[in-house]
């Protein structure tokens, strides 16, 4: 299962950020951020939680904060996602 939970378009920077939740109840759910535009970047964390709703809520928070792929690991290391 892969579900797009948000898209942010940054016109001045010519970038588009897409936020996804992926996985299943067996392997766990993770989040993915894809940046499209001048350069293509992607970051993801697999198996963060077995709770789909929790993964969706986290991905929505990332989208509302306009988080870029290169910042995902820092947010997770700083405790931005508590399972």
Secondary structure, 3 states (H helix, E strand, C coil): CEEEEEEEEECCCCEEEEEEEEEECCCEEEEEEEEEECCCEEEEEEEEECCHHHHHHHHHHHHHCCCCHHHHHHHHHCCCCCC
